Amino acid sequence: MAARARPAPHPGPTVRRRLAVLAEGLRAAWDVLWANRLRSGLAACGLVIGVAAVITTLTAVGIVEHALDAELSAAGSRTFRIQRGPAPGSPAISWRHIIRRRPIEVAHASVLRARLPAAESVSVELWHGASKLRLDTAPHDGRADVCGCTPDYFATFAYTVALGRGLVAEDSAVARRVIVLESGLAERLFPFTNPLGREIDVDGRAFEVVGVLAPSPSLLLSRARASAFIPLATFLRHYGPRARDGRLRSVAISVRLRASTDLADAMAESRALLRGMRGIRPGEDDDFAVVAYDAFVAKARRMATGLRLAAVLIGGLIVLVSGVGIINITLASVGQRVSEIGLRRAVGAKRRDIGWQFLLESAVLCASGGAIGTVLGATAGNLLARWAGYPAAVPLGAMLFAVGACGGAGLLFGIWPALRAARLAPIDALRAE
């Protein structure tokens, strides 16, 4: 007699069924949170603030870093600067030692322009910060940095003139009182009129506007934010050859190389030329610095990394503190729903079903707070970037990570309340009613 075939084992729950159970649990969790929305909102308030602060910082830093990368690819990899101060990342030097150094002179730039064949352009600049601007005898609320530069300055940093013209050699030769405005400054001074040909009073002297620069995302490779540019000779005549402390002004020289030139070789050649011009003997230290502009970008990236870490650390602490409040709120919810727990257990619900329900409620609460915080943070970060003149961007990766991390934190915060709810005996729970 043939043996009877054993019945096939009952298949476990399918993936579709598990998803349906999860969706039902999420819906029930949302219904409970919405029914107690005031309590839920207060519990998630700290979480929203923490996540918003982190996302605001990450968004703003990410946008600025993107602008730095674009600027470096455009000019930084082919540009270096000669200055009296130390290079970023070099050993600390006292300010007294720096100001005792001999100033860098315009003549040094002329020698580099003649003896450095790899140079595409060599520019000289001097800056005077926080200059007072007046338009038609009416004081302007803001101030601007005034740069005295040679005509090569705009080519060195790949700036384009959107309106009018830039500075030319004749402007410096006769010390003309002409000025080129950064686009944002021109918009503030002349919001409804053409600025060309208009006069601006700059620290007591009248200058004629001859050009306006096109908008640029530069942050470190120049100081074009709220800046005005005048001929170098005019600058020296207007502000004098000495700075406010009475010492001779030291110019900064920026060199843009041809596309096929090795940056390190050109910097070494420039350093040798400067040492010879300044009479520095072999074995003596340089009294100047030759700095590649990517060093400034690298310093900015280190600062951005520090800002990111600080934002994440502070945000994490805020989330942790908020988690204590969420645990207390969830425990209070368990105490208020003892009869519901007892009834569900009496009709067949298992401990894991009860615990899973409270875990989902905690996770949904935290994920909702994280989602609101990411939207607020991304909006605030983009507003800051737009205010500073940078294009908007959506940090989708950071936003998804923040929401996921908040949901995971919600699961962690809900473990204790879920265990407490799951361990309630049905009889005791029903008796509590």
C-alpha positions as CSV (number, residue, x, y, z in Angstrom):
1,M,0.0,0.0,0.0
2,A,1.5,3.3,-1.1
3,A,2.3,5.7,1.6
4,R,0.0,8.8,1.8
5,A,1.7,11.9,0.6
6,R,2.2,14.5,3.3
7,P,0.4,17.7,2.8
8,A,2.6,20.5,1.7
9,P,3.5,22.9,4.5
10,H,1.4,26.0,4.7
11,P,3.3,28.8,3.0
12,G,4.4,31.7,5.1
13,P,3.1,35.2,4.5
14,T,4.0,36.5,1.1
15,V,5.9,39.7,0.5
16,R,2.6,41.4,-0.7
17,R,1.0,40.4,2.6
18,R,3.9,41.8,4.6
19,L,3.7,45.0,2.7
20,A,0.0,45.2,3.3
21,V,0.5,44.7,7.0
22,L,3.2,47.3,7.1
23,A,1.0,49.8,5.2
24,E,-1.9,49.2,7.6
25,G,0.4,49.7,10.5
26,L,1.7,53.0,9.1
27,R,-1.9,54.2,8.4
28,A,-2.9,53.3,12.0
29,A,0.1,55.0,13.4
30,W,-0.6,58.1,11.4
31,D,-4.2,58.1,12.5
32,V,-3.2,58.0,16.2
33,L,-0.6,60.8,15.7
34,W,-3.1,62.9,13.9
35,A,-5.8,62.4,16.5
36,N,-3.2,63.7,19.0
37,R,-1.6,66.3,16.7
38,L,-0.9,68.9,19.3
39,R,1.0,66.5,21.5
40,S,2.7,65.0,18.5
41,G,3.7,68.4,17.2
42,L,5.2,69.5,20.5
43,A,7.1,66.2,20.8
44,A,8.6,66.6,17.3
45,C,9.3,70.4,17.6
46,G,12.8,69.9,18.9
47,L,13.5,67.3,16.2
48,V,12.3,69.7,13.5
49,I,14.6,72.5,14.8
50,G,17.6,70.2,14.9
51,V,17.1,68.8,11.5
52,A,16.4,72.2,10.0
53,A,19.6,73.6,11.4
54,V,21.7,70.7,10.0
55,I,20.1,70.8,6.6
56,T,20.4,74.6,6.4
57,T,24.2,74.4,7.1
58,L,24.7,71.5,4.7
59,T,22.7,73.1,2.0
60,A,24.6,76.5,2.2
61,V,28.0,74.8,2.5
62,G,27.3,72.5,-0.4
63,I,26.2,75.4,-2.7
64,V,29.3,77.4,-1.8
65,E,31.6,74.3,-2.4
66,H,30.0,73.8,-5.8
67,A,30.7,77.4,-6.7
68,L,34.3,77.0,-5.5
69,D,34.7,73.9,-7.7
70,A,33.4,75.8,-10.7
71,E,35.7,78.7,-10.0
72,L,38.7,76.5,-9.5
73,S,38.1,74.7,-12.8
74,A,37.8,78.1,-14.5
75,A,40.9,79.8,-13.1
76,G,42.3,78.4,-9.9
77,S,44.2,75.5,-11.4
78,R,46.1,78.0,-13.7
79,T,46.4,80.9,-11.3
80,F,48.7,81.8,-8.4
81,R,49.3,84.8,-6.2
82,I,52.4,86.5,-4.9
83,Q,51.8,88.3,-1.6
84,R,53.6,89.6,1.5
85,G,51.6,87.5,3.9
86,P,52.0,83.7,4.5
87,A,50.3,81.1,2.4
88,P,47.3,79.2,3.9
89,G,48.3,76.2,5.9
90,S,51.9,77.5,6.4
91,P,53.5,77.7,9.9
92,A,52.1,80.5,12.0
93,I,53.9,83.8,11.6
94,S,53.4,86.8,13.9
95,W,51.7,89.8,12.5
96,R,54.6,92.0,13.6
97,H,57.0,89.8,11.6
98,I,54.7,90.1,8.5
99,I,54.4,93.9,8.5
100,R,58.2,94.2,8.9
101,R,58.6,92.5,5.5
102,R,59.5,94.7,2.6
103,P,56.4,95.5,0.5
104,I,55.9,93.9,-2.9
105,E,56.2,96.6,-5.6
106,V,54.5,97.2,-8.9
107,A,57.9,96.9,-10.6
108,H,58.1,93.2,-9.6
109,A,54.9,92.5,-11.7
110,S,56.5,94.3,-14.6
111,V,59.6,92.0,-14.4
112,L,57.4,88.9,-14.1
113,R,55.3,90.1,-17.1
114,A,58.5,90.4,-19.2
115,R,60.5,87.4,-18.0
116,L,57.9,84.7,-17.4
117,P,56.9,83.4,-20.8
118,A,54.4,81.0,-19.3
119,A,52.3,83.9,-18.0
120,E,49.1,84.7,-19.9
121,S,48.3,87.7,-17.8
122,V,49.9,89.4,-14.7
123,S,47.8,91.7,-12.6
124,V,48.4,94.0,-9.6
125,E,45.9,94.9,-7.0
126,L,45.5,97.0,-3.9
127,W,42.4,97.1,-1.7
128,H,40.7,99.6,0.5
129,G,38.0,98.1,2.6
130,A,34.6,99.6,3.6
131,S,34.7,102.7,1.4
132,K,31.8,105.1,1.7
133,L,29.8,105.6,-1.5
134,R,27.5,108.5,-2.3
135,L,25.3,108.9,-5.3
136,D,24.0,112.4,-6.3
137,T,25.0,113.8,-2.9
138,A,22.8,111.3,-1.1
139,P,24.6,108.8,1.2
140,H,24.3,105.2,0.3
141,D,23.4,102.9,3.1
142,G,26.0,100.2,2.2
143,R,29.8,100.3,1.8
144,A,32.0,98.6,-0.7
145,D,35.6,97.4,-1.1
146,V,37.5,99.5,-3.6
147,C,40.2,97.7,-5.6
148,G,42.9,99.6,-7.4
149,C,44.1,97.2,-10.2
150,T,45.8,97.0,-13.5
151,P,43.7,96.3,-16.6
152,D,44.9,92.6,-16.6
153,Y,43.0,91.9,-13.4
154,F,39.7,91.0,-15.2
155,A,41.5,88.7,-17.6
156,T,43.4,87.0,-14.7
157,F,40.2,86.0,-13.0
158,A,38.2,85.4,-16.2
159,Y,35.7,88.2,-15.4
160,T,33.6,89.6,-18.2
161,V,32.2,93.1,-18.6
162,A,28.5,93.0,-19.1
163,L,28.0,96.7,-19.7
164,G,30.4,99.4,-20.9
165,R,34.1,98.6,-20.8
166,G,36.7,97.5,-18.3
167,L,39.9,99.4,-17.3
168,V,42.5,100.2,-20.0
169,A,46.1,101.1,-19.9
170,E,45.4,104.8,-20.6
171,D,43.3,105.0,-17.4
172,S,46.3,104.2,-15.2
173,A,48.6,106.3,-17.4
174,V,46.8,109.5,-16.7
175,A,45.1,108.4,-13.4
176,R,41.6,108.8,-14.6
177,R,38.8,108.8,-12.1
178,V,36.8,106.0,-13.7
179,I,35.2,103.1,-12.0
180,V,33.9,99.6,-12.8
181,L,31.2,98.2,-10.6
182,E,30.4,94.6,-9.5
183,S,26.9,93.7,-10.8
184,G,25.3,93.5,-7.4
185,L,26.7,96.9,-6.3
186,A,25.5,98.4,-9.6
187,E,22.0,97.1,-9.1
188,R,21.8,98.6,-5.6
189,L,23.2,102.0,-6.7
190,F,21.2,102.2,-9.9
191,P,18.2,99.9,-9.6
192,F,16.2,101.6,-12.4
193,T,18.7,103.6,-14.5
194,N,21.7,102.9,-16.7
195,P,24.8,103.5,-14.6
196,L,27.2,104.2,-17.5
197,G,28.3,107.9,-17.5
198,R,26.9,108.5,-14.0
199,E,29.1,109.8,-11.2
200,I,29.7,108.2,-7.8
201,D,31.4,109.9,-4.9
202,V,33.9,107.4,-3.4
203,D,35.4,108.6,-0.1
204,G,35.1,112.2,-1.2
205,R,36.2,111.9,-4.9
206,A,33.9,111.8,-7.9
207,F,34.3,108.8,-10.3
208,E,32.6,108.2,-13.6
209,V,31.1,104.7,-14.1
210,V,32.5,103.2,-17.3
211,G,31.6,99.5,-16.9
212,V,29.7,96.9,-15.0
213,L,30.9,93.3,-14.5
214,A,28.8,90.3,-15.3
215,P,27.7,88.2,-12.3
216,S,30.3,85.8,-11.0
217,P,30.1,83.0,-8.4
218,S,33.6,83.7,-7.2
219,L,34.2,83.5,-3.5
220,L,37.9,83.2,-2.9
221,L,39.7,83.8,-6.1
222,S,38.9,87.5,-6.0
223,R,37.0,89.9,-3.8
224,A,34.3,90.8,-6.4
225,R,31.5,90.8,-3.8
226,A,30.2,94.4,-3.4
227,S,33.4,95.7,-5.0
228,A,34.3,98.6,-7.2
229,F,37.5,98.7,-9.4
230,I,39.5,101.8,-10.2
231,P,42.9,102.2,-12.0
232,L,45.9,101.4,-9.8
233,A,47.5,104.8,-10.3
234,T,44.2,106.5,-9.4
235,F,44.0,104.4,-6.3
236,L,47.5,105.4,-5.2
237,R,46.7,109.1,-5.8
238,H,43.4,108.9,-4.0
239,Y,44.4,106.8,-1.0
240,G,48.1,107.5,-1.0
241,P,51.1,105.1,-1.1
242,R,50.8,104.4,2.6
243,A,48.2,102.4,4.4
244,R,46.2,103.5,7.5
245,D,49.0,102.4,9.8
246,G,51.5,104.6,8.0
247,R,53.4,101.8,6.4
248,L,54.0,101.5,2.6
249,R,51.3,99.6,0.8
250,S,52.3,96.1,-0.5
251,V,50.6,95.1,-3.7
252,A,49.4,91.6,-4.5
253,I,50.4,90.1,-7.8
254,S,48.2,87.5,-9.5
255,V,49.5,85.4,-12.4
256,R,47.3,83.4,-14.8
257,L,49.3,80.8,-16.8
258,R,48.8,79.5,-20.3
259,A,46.8,76.3,-20.6
260,S,49.8,74.0,-21.3
261,T,52.0,75.3,-18.5
262,D,52.9,73.3,-15.4
263,L,51.8,75.3,-12.3
264,A,54.6,74.1,-10.0
265,D,57.3,75.0,-12.5
266,A,55.9,78.4,-13.1
267,M,55.6,79.1,-9.3
268,A,59.2,78.0,-8.8
269,E,60.4,80.2,-11.6
270,S,58.5,83.2,-10.2
271,R,59.9,82.5,-6.8
272,A,63.4,82.5,-8.1
273,L,62.8,85.8,-10.0
274,L,61.4,87.5,-6.9
275,R,64.3,86.3,-4.7
276,G,66.7,87.8,-7.2
277,M,64.8,91.1,-7.5
278,R,64.6,91.4,-3.7
279,G,68.2,90.5,-3.1
280,I,67.6,87.5,-0.9
281,R,70.7,85.5,-0.5
282,P,70.9,81.7,-0.7
283,G,69.9,80.0,2.5
284,E,67.8,83.0,3.6
285,D,64.0,82.7,4.1
286,D,61.6,84.2,1.6
287,D,60.0,87.5,2.8
288,F,57.0,86.8,0.5
289,A,54.8,83.9,-0.4
290,V,53.9,82.3,-3.8
291,V,50.5,80.7,-3.3
292,A,48.4,78.6,-5.7
293,Y,44.8,79.6,-5.6
294,D,43.8,76.0,-5.0
295,A,45.4,76.4,-1.6
296,F,42.7,79.0,-0.7
297,V,40.1,76.6,-2.0
298,A,41.6,73.7,0.0
299,K,41.4,75.9,3.1
300,A,37.8,76.7,2.4
301,R,37.0,73.0,2.0
302,R,38.6,72.2,5.3
303,M,36.5,74.9,6.9
304,A,33.4,73.5,5.1
305,T,34.2,70.1,6.5
306,G,34.5,71.5,10.0
307,L,31.1,73.3,9.6
308,R,29.5,70.0,8.4
309,L,30.9,68.1,11.4
310,A,29.8,70.8,13.8
311,A,26.3,71.0,12.3
312,V,25.9,67.2,12.4
313,L,27.2,67.0,16.0
314,I,24.9,69.8,17.2
315,G,22.0,68.4,15.3
316,G,22.6,65.0,16.7
317,L,22.6,66.4,20.3
318,I,19.3,68.2,19.6
319,V,17.8,65.0,18.2
320,L,19.0,63.1,21.2
321,V,17.4,65.6,23.6
322,S,14.2,65.5,21.5
323,G,14.3,61.7,21.7
324,V,14.0,61.8,25.5
325,G,10.8,63.9,25.0
326,I,9.5,61.4,22.4
327,I,10.1,58.5,24.8
328,N,8.1,60.3,27.5
329,I,5.3,61.1,25.1
330,T,5.1,57.5,23.9
331,L,5.2,56.1,27.4
332,A,2.3,58.5,28.3
333,S,0.5,57.2,25.2
334,V,1.0,53.6,26.4
335,G,-0.6,54.5,29.8
336,Q,-3.6,56.2,28.2
337,R,-4.2,53.3,25.8
338,V,-4.0,50.4,28.3
339,S,-7.6,49.3,27.7
340,E,-7.0,49.3,23.9
341,I,-4.0,47.1,24.4
342,G,-5.9,44.7,26.6
343,L,-8.8,44.5,24.1
344,R,-6.5,43.8,21.2
345,R,-4.7,41.1,23.2
346,A,-8.0,39.6,24.2
347,V,-9.1,39.2,20.6
348,G,-5.8,37.5,19.6
349,A,-3.2,40.2,19.0
350,K,0.3,39.0,19.8
351,R,2.8,40.8,21.8
352,R,4.9,41.5,18.8
353,D,1.9,43.1,17.1
354,I,1.4,45.5,20.0
355,G,5.1,46.3,20.2
356,W,5.3,46.8,16.5
357,Q,2.4,49.3,16.5
358,F,4.1,51.5,19.1
359,L,7.4,51.3,17.2
360,L,5.8,52.4,14.1
361,E,4.1,55.4,15.8
362,S,7.5,56.5,17.2
363,A,9.2,56.1,13.8
364,V,6.4,57.9,11.9
365,L,6.5,60.8,14.4
366,C,10.3,61.2,14.1
367,A,10.3,60.7,10.3
368,S,7.5,63.3,9.9
369,G,9.5,65.8,12.1
370,G,12.6,65.0,10.0
371,A,10.8,65.6,6.7
372,I,9.4,69.0,7.9
373,G,12.9,69.9,9.2
374,T,14.6,69.0,5.9
375,V,12.1,71.1,3.9
376,L,12.6,74.1,6.2
377,G,16.3,73.6,6.2
378,A,16.7,73.3,2.4
379,T,14.5,76.4,1.9
380,A,16.5,78.4,4.5
381,G,19.8,77.2,3.0
382,N,18.8,78.2,-0.5
383,L,17.6,81.6,0.6
384,L,21.0,82.2,2.2
385,A,22.7,81.1,-1.0
386,R,20.5,83.3,-3.2
387,W,21.1,86.2,-0.8
388,A,24.8,85.7,-1.2
389,G,24.5,85.5,-5.0
390,Y,24.8,81.8,-5.6
391,P,22.5,79.5,-7.6
392,A,20.0,77.4,-5.7
393,A,20.4,73.7,-5.2
394,V,18.5,70.9,-3.6
395,P,20.6,68.6,-1.4
396,L,18.5,65.5,-2.1
397,G,21.0,63.0,-0.7
398,A,21.3,64.9,2.6
399,M,17.5,65.3,2.8
400,L,16.8,61.6,2.3
401,F,19.5,60.7,4.8
402,A,18.0,63.0,7.4
403,V,14.5,61.6,7.0
404,G,15.9,58.0,7.1
405,A,18.0,58.8,10.1
406,C,15.1,60.3,12.0
407,G,13.0,57.3,11.2
408,G,15.7,55.0,12.5
409,A,16.0,57.2,15.6
410,G,12.3,56.9,16.1
411,L,12.6,53.1,16.1
412,L,15.3,53.4,18.7
413,F,13.4,55.8,20.8
414,G,10.3,53.6,20.6
415,I,11.9,50.4,21.9
416,W,11.3,50.9,25.6
417,P,7.6,52.1,25.2
418,A,6.9,49.3,22.8
419,L,8.4,46.7,25.2
420,R,6.3,48.1,28.0
421,A,3.1,47.9,26.0
422,A,3.8,44.4,24.7
423,R,4.4,43.1,28.2
424,L,1.1,44.2,29.6
425,A,-1.1,41.2,30.6
426,P,-4.5,41.2,28.9
427,I,-6.4,40.7,32.2
428,D,-4.6,43.5,33.9
429,A,-5.0,45.8,30.9
430,L,-8.8,45.2,30.7
431,R,-9.1,45.6,34.5
432,A,-7.4,49.1,34.1
433,E,-10.5,50.3,32.2
